[in-house]
C-alpha cells in the first residue's frame, strides 16, 4: 500500500493512509466533494489520536479521557455531574481498586477524582450546561 510502514502504537500508519485516500479521491467524480470532506475530518481525527499517543499530555481532562483505564469512570462522571459519586463507584466503573484508581486519576488529572468532579460540575453550572458538555451543539 504505497510503501506505508506500520506504527508500533497506532498500527498501519492511519495518518499516512488517510492522506493517500484523500489525494486519491478524484475531483469531479460523483460524491467526490463529500468524500474529500469526510476524509479531511477523519484525517484530523487520526492526527489528534496520533498526537495523544506520541506526546506527553499535561495533567487535566484530556489526559484523563485519553487514559483507557480511567475513561469509563470519567465518562459516567461527566454524564451525571449531579450524582453524588463515591470513589468506590468510580473505581468499580474503571475495574480498579480504590487505591489504584485514586493514584492513577490524581496523576492523570492533577487532582483527586472527587475534586475533579467538583471542578467540572462548577464549570458546567457556570456555562449553564444541563447536560454533558460534549452533547451540546
Order of alpha helices (4+ residues) and beta strands (2+ residues): alpha-alpha-alpha-alpha-alpha-alpha-alpha
